[in-house]
Amino acid sequence: MKQDLLSEYRVRRQMLELLSAADAASLAKIAAAGSLQEGDEYIEVDHPARGVQRATAGELRRDKLILRRAVERGTWTQIVALLDGVRER
């Protein structure tokens, strides 16, 4: 259990380090709006082991998310690759 938490913390830190200033600004703008578009793919920063999730129409989210449409393609690919080590069992 302790090892799982350490892995999750490590992945969380690495995900955030991959974000550029432009990515962070885009994510902040979307977070201020408060709702997701149907089909938006996202990763919960605080729960990376849940993997990539898909939003339903009008879903309101206030937690920390990384949305696929808000970050560069290469960044998204790197972030998703990090998740392999922390998938929920």
C-alpha positions as protocol buffer text, in pm:
chain_id: "A"
residue {
  index: 1
  type: MET
  ca { x: 0 y: 0 z: 0 }
}
residue {
  index: 2
  type: LYS
  ca { x: 276 y: 243 z: 95 }
}
residue {
  index: 3
  type: GLN
  ca { x: 459 y: 167 z: -229 }
}
residue {
  index: 4
  type: ASP
  ca { x: 140 y: 232 z: -428 }
}
residue {
  index: 5
  type: LEU
  ca { x: 104 y: 573 z: -265 }
}
residue {
  index: 6
  type: LEU
  ca { x: 466 y: 660 z: -335 }
}
residue {
  index: 7
  type: SER
  ca { x: 422 y: 562 z: -699 }
}
residue {
  index: 8
  type: GLU
  ca { x: 107 y: 771 z: -727 }
}
residue {
  index: 9
  type: TYR
  ca { x: 277 y: 1076 z: -572 }
}
residue {
  index: 10
  type: ARG
  ca { x: 570 y: 1034 z: -807 }
}
residue {
  index: 11
  type: VAL
  ca { x: 343 y: 1011 z: -1112 }
}
residue {
  index: 12
  type: ARG
  ca { x: 143 y: 1313 z: -998 }
}
residue {
  index: 13
  type: ARG
  ca { x: 460 y: 1520 z: -967 }
}
residue {
  index: 14
  type: GLN
  ca { x: 588 y: 1403 z: -1304 }
}
residue {
  index: 15
  type: MET
  ca { x: 256 y: 1484 z: -1474 }
}
residue {
  index: 16
  type: LEU
  ca { x: 263 y: 1839 z: -1345 }
}
residue {
  index: 17
  type: GLU
  ca { x: 627 y: 1883 z: -1443 }
}
residue {
  index: 18
  type: LEU
  ca { x: 541 y: 1795 z: -1803 }
}
residue {
  index: 19
  type: LEU
  ca { x: 295 y: 2083 z: -1836 }
}
residue {
  index: 20
  type: SER
  ca { x: 422 y: 2390 z: -2019 }
}
residue {
  index: 21
  type: ALA
  ca { x: 317 y: 2741 z: -1921 }
}
residue {
  index: 22
  type: ALA
  ca { x: 76 y: 2742 z: -2216 }
}
residue {
  index: 23
  type: ASP
  ca { x: -74 y: 2409 z: -2104 }
}
residue {
  index: 24
  type: ALA
  ca { x: -121 y: 2540 z: -1749 }
}
residue {
  index: 25
  type: ALA
  ca { x: -288 y: 2859 z: -1876 }
}
residue {
  index: 26
  type: SER
  ca { x: -524 y: 2659 z: -2096 }
}
residue {
  index: 27
  type: LEU
  ca { x: -615 y: 2427 z: -1808 }
}
residue {
  index: 28
  type: ALA
  ca { x: -678 y: 2724 z: -1577 }
}
residue {
  index: 29
  type: LYS
  ca { x: -912 y: 2883 z: -1831 }
}
residue {
  index: 30
  type: ILE
  ca { x: -1115 y: 2563 z: -1868 }
}
residue {
  index: 31
  type: ALA
  ca { x: -1123 y: 2510 z: -1489 }
}
residue {
  index: 32
  type: ALA
  ca { x: -1266 y: 2860 z: -1444 }
}
residue {
  index: 33
  type: ALA
  ca { x: -1555 y: 2768 z: -1674 }
}
residue {
  index: 34
  type: GLY
  ca { x: -1632 y: 2473 z: -1444 }
}
residue {
  index: 35
  type: SER
  ca { x: -1793 y: 2231 z: -1688 }
}
residue {
  index: 36
  type: LEU
  ca { x: -1664 y: 1979 z: -1934 }
}
residue {
  index: 37
  type: GLN
  ca { x: -1783 y: 1901 z: -2284 }
}
residue {
  index: 38
  type: GLU
  ca { x: -1934 y: 1562 z: -2352 }
}
residue {
  index: 39
  type: GLY
  ca { x: -1659 y: 1321 z: -2445 }
}
residue {
  index: 40
  type: ASP
  ca { x: -1375 y: 1530 z: -2299 }
}
residue {
  index: 41
  type: GLU
  ca { x: -1092 y: 1301 z: -2198 }
}
residue {
  index: 42
  type: TYR
  ca { x: -925 y: 1388 z: -1871 }
}
residue {
  index: 43
  type: ILE
  ca { x: -701 y: 1262 z: -1593 }
}
residue {
  index: 44
  type: GLU
  ca { x: -761 y: 1351 z: -1230 }
}
residue {
  index: 45
  type: VAL
  ca { x: -433 y: 1487 z: -1093 }
}
residue {
  index: 46
  type: ASP
  ca { x: -513 y: 1366 z: -741 }
}
residue {
  index: 47
  type: HIS
  ca { x: -614 y: 1018 z: -863 }
}
residue {
  index: 48
  type: PRO
  ca { x: -393 y: 923 z: -1158 }
}
residue {
  index: 49
  type: ALA
  ca { x: -454 y: 552 z: -1095 }
}
residue {
  index: 50
  type: ARG
  ca { x: -808 y: 600 z: -1229 }
}
residue {
  index: 51
  type: GLY
  ca { x: -652 y: 654 z: -1569 }
}
residue {
  index: 52
  type: VAL
  ca { x: -803 y: 844 z: -1859 }
}
residue {
  index: 53
  type: GLN
  ca { x: -1172 y: 916 z: -1807 }
}
residue {
  index: 54
  type: ARG
  ca { x: -1441 y: 1052 z: -2039 }
}
residue {
  index: 55
  type: ALA
  ca { x: -1683 y: 1328 z: -1938 }
}
residue {
  index: 56
  type: THR
  ca { x: -2057 y: 1321 z: -1978 }
}
residue {
  index: 57
  type: ALA
  ca { x: -2251 y: 1620 z: -2113 }
}
residue {
  index: 58
  type: GLY
  ca { x: -2247 y: 1919 z: -1878 }
}
residue {
  index: 59
  type: GLU
  ca { x: -2044 y: 1738 z: -1614 }
}
residue {
  index: 60
  type: LEU
  ca { x: -1926 y: 1988 z: -1355 }
}
residue {
  index: 61
  type: ARG
  ca { x: -1580 y: 1934 z: -1216 }
}
residue {
  index: 62
  type: ARG
  ca { x: -1399 y: 2140 z: -958 }
}
residue {
  index: 63
  type: ASP
  ca { x: -1107 y: 1908 z: -887 }
}
residue {
  index: 64
  type: LYS
  ca { x: -769 y: 1926 z: -1053 }
}
residue {
  index: 65
  type: LEU
  ca { x: -787 y: 1782 z: -1403 }
}
residue {
  index: 66
  type: ILE
  ca { x: -562 y: 1753 z: -1703 }
}
residue {
  index: 67
  type: LEU
  ca { x: -780 y: 1767 z: -2013 }
}
residue {
  index: 68
  type: ARG
  ca { x: -658 y: 1621 z: -2338 }
}
residue {
  index: 69
  type: ARG
  ca { x: -788 y: 1917 z: -2541 }
}
residue {
  index: 70
  type: ALA
  ca { x: -602 y: 2164 z: -2319 }
}
residue {
  index: 71
  type: VAL
  ca { x: -250 y: 2029 z: -2358 }
}
residue {
  index: 72
  type: GLU
  ca { x: -13 y: 1965 z: -2645 }
}
residue {
  index: 73
  type: ARG
  ca { x: -44 y: 1623 z: -2811 }
}
residue {
  index: 74
  type: GLY
  ca { x: 309 y: 1520 z: -2710 }
}
residue {
  index: 75
  type: THR
  ca { x: 247 y: 1623 z: -2350 }
}
residue {
  index: 76
  type: TRP
  ca { x: -75 y: 1419 z: -2336 }
}
residue {
  index: 77
  type: THR
  ca { x: 105 y: 1114 z: -2477 }
}
residue {
  index: 78
  type: GLN
  ca { x: 381 y: 1141 z: -2215 }
}
residue {
  index: 79
  type: ILE
  ca { x: 131 y: 1185 z: -1932 }
}
residue {
  index: 80
  type: VAL
  ca { x: -73 y: 881 z: -2039 }
}
residue {
  index: 81
  type: ALA
  ca { x: 248 y: 676 z: -2056 }
}
residue {
  index: 82
  type: LEU
  ca { x: 319 y: 765 z: -1692 }
}
residue {
  index: 83
  type: LEU
  ca { x: -13 y: 614 z: -1585 }
}
residue {
  index: 84
  type: ASP
  ca { x: 90 y: 258 z: -1670 }
}
residue {
  index: 85
  type: GLY
  ca { x: 271 y: 223 z: -1339 }
}
residue {
  index: 86
  type: VAL
  ca { x: -21 y: 331 z: -1119 }
}
residue {
  index: 87
  type: ARG
  ca { x: -340 y: 183 z: -1268 }
}
residue {
  index: 88
  type: GLU
  ca { x: -605 y: 86 z: -1011 }
}
residue {
  index: 89
  type: ARG
  ca { x: -630 y: -285 z: -956 }
}
